[in-house]
Amino acid sequence: MLKDRHQRLIDYLRISVTDRCNLRCRYCMPQEGVRPIPHNEILRYEELIRLARISLSLGIRKIRLTGGEPLVRRGIEFLTRQLASLPGINDLSMTTNGLFLAQYAESLHRAGLHRVNVSMDSLNPRRYRQITRGGDLDRVWEGIRTALKVGMHPVKINVVVMRGFNEDEVLDFAELSQEWPLQVRFIEWMPVGGKNSWSPKAFVPSDRILSLIRKRFSLRPLEEAIGNGPARIYRIEGGEGSVGVISPVSRHFCQHCNRLRLTPDGKLRTCLFSDQETDLKALLRSGAGDEEIRETIVRAIRDKPSEGPLHRNDPRLKKCARPMNRIGG
């Protein structure tokens, strides 16, 4: 068991395999995109596998592959297969925008991917194209249906809710859990990245989201759900799936945080909202042994803050400046 100095059990590692993405979502990055990290600065698959193996030896049990968009990196099935075969891993998942999911879902599931989260912020094809600057909602739905067909469970839909943007679709998204065995998760828009366009005027707290859903549906809390994490999960009466809210801003869950993040360029982050990082790539490429890397990870975990700078005024922790695509969603 791996615990930080605040006695939180750390058992979850999110690995970002790339900063590149095939969409340009309006709340995530500018239309022209951002300057990509040079390829030689991105961790190679053998380096990712080695860090995963060391992390599992320390007590990590869950790994999520993220990006950018992880399905734009070649050989992602190879990485998935290698990670799934490592001793100690109990749960291997991925977050994707879903555009390539129909193409990869079956091979990824065979390789050992247990479940998938699909980012989808509108059910209206035209609005979806506008939000993502070119995304094809039909392709995303094809990917979701394929993931369900091959047996991934649960399949989650991630919806970032913004006032004046897609707040009017909350009930439509909730209805998906009536018809489909999906977990629809409404996520508060977070002020991550130095050039993030976050605005309190567009921010929608999770309690507001739940109140909107309760205008039409009766919600029953679910105490346990696979891959639940920080989400508060509810079942709608008679529904096939469930709905949930994630409240990183209005009702932060720092006291229960169990995760680490590995950026595509090999920096270990113990808190999303802080740019406090540990450079593991430098160790890997300087010939460090497993024990030195292991000790470095343990020290980083010991320094994991009790709360991020978003939730307290701590001069030691500056506000997160990295954009989300360079951290890992």
Secondary structure as GFF3:
##gff-version 3
##sequence-region A 1 329
A	DSSP	beta_strand	12	16	.	.	.	ID=ss1
A	DSSP	three_ten_helix	39	41	.	.	.	ID=ss2
A	DSSP	alpha_helix	45	58	.	.	.	ID=ss3
A	DSSP	beta_strand	62	66	.	.	.	ID=ss4
A	DSSP	three_ten_helix	70	72	.	.	.	ID=ss5
A	DSSP	alpha_helix	76	84	.	.	.	ID=ss6
A	DSSP	beta_strand	91	96	.	.	.	ID=ss7
A	DSSP	alpha_helix	101	111	.	.	.	ID=ss8
A	DSSP	beta_strand	115	119	.	.	.	ID=ss9
A	DSSP	alpha_helix	125	132	.	.	.	ID=ss10
A	DSSP	alpha_helix	137	150	.	.	.	ID=ss11
A	DSSP	beta_strand	155	161	.	.	.	ID=ss12
A	DSSP	three_ten_helix	167	169	.	.	.	ID=ss13
A	DSSP	alpha_helix	170	179	.	.	.	ID=ss14
A	DSSP	beta_strand	182	188	.	.	.	ID=ss15
A	DSSP	alpha_helix	206	214	.	.	.	ID=ss16
A	DSSP	beta_strand	219	222	.	.	.	ID=ss17
A	DSSP	beta_strand	232	236	.	.	.	ID=ss18
A	DSSP	beta_strand	242	246	.	.	.	ID=ss19
A	DSSP	three_ten_helix	254	256	.	.	.	ID=ss20
A	DSSP	beta_strand	259	262	.	.	.	ID=ss21
A	DSSP	beta_strand	267	269	.	.	.	ID=ss22
A	DSSP	beta_strand	277	279	.	.	.	ID=ss23
A	DSSP	alpha_helix	280	285	.	.	.	ID=ss24
A	DSSP	alpha_helix	290	302	.	.	.	ID=ss25
A	DSSP	alpha_helix	324	327	.	.	.	ID=ss26
###
